[in-house]
């Protein structure tokens, strides 16, 4: 896969979502790391399908894509009045919003788009301003993640190993990354000071879809950040043998009390980290904090298809007819989280008080 990046990574930003003037060009992440393939579309339903099948994934990236999908929907509507446009967009909004239920950034972005629509006076103005707002959401996400990375880098040790889970890098955001953004910022500072000799990242493969092995390892390799890949069931062993200095993960939705939904298996690592006295950090922009949810009990958990468990890379690994449960996310209780890193502050318990100060 030599030269596979094809200018995909520039100044630490992964250019996997690209607005082309009246269409969206996106990287199909289901094909990584073996194939870099872009899809270009002017159809909002293609974007919805890409979110559902994880060609576009990661809470902030889903929010960015939702904004673009709404803009695509608006420019496709033949309407002779603002009221007709708004009515047709209401149905499109419901369709986009239903593409994945757990990541709050999706509905957050759509609420921003609707506010723009409500302030617009004509169909032409609406389409123009909605495209601009989608681009604003994209740029703002990159800036937020860069700021988040700079704030959080002080928590990353210069000597030791940082464990991460799933993919919370540029591919999961507008381009820079949350958990991997913090790691990237920390490593860049170490590199500038010539102090990277003892640093590495421990990457869990992240079953069942291997986002750690396929995506995080790919991003770290592209950034020349040293890493070790382990299977998910090796995590306890690495903690017990003092191979981990801290853990940092992303988030798909954070409740007001700090309970955090992230890729299934994150809760396991938080429990292990607590038992072994290792700091466990969550990195996410404030758009991932759901001010309307009191605790993790209220976070909707997406359940996905059986084949993600019974098959690996299209090959069946379980007996036919095997019963499966496949929750895509779990919720880590706030008392297991050492700090939540946002672009505004490093928040500590009690998280409700911390969030009230920054939101």
CORZI-V85627 format. One record per helix or strand. SS is the DSSP state (A for helix, B for strand). FROM is the first residue (numbers start at 1). LEN is the number of residues. If there is no record, write none. Layout:
[[SS FROM LEN] [SS FROM LEN]]
//
This chain:
[[B 9 2] [B 13 2] [B 17 3] [B 24 4] [A 29 3] [B 38 4] [A 44 9] [A 59 18] [A 82 16] [A 104 16] [A 123 33] [B 160 5] [B 169 1] [A 170 3] [B 177 1] [A 179 14] [B 199 6] [A 211 12] [B 227 4] [A 232 9] [B 246 4] [B 253 2] [B 260 4] [A 266 11] [B 279 5] [A 286 3] [B 289 1] [A 296 3] [B 303 1] [A 307 4] [B 311 2] [B 315 2] [B 327 1] [B 329 4] [A 334 3] [B 339 3] [B 346 2] [A 351 8]]
//
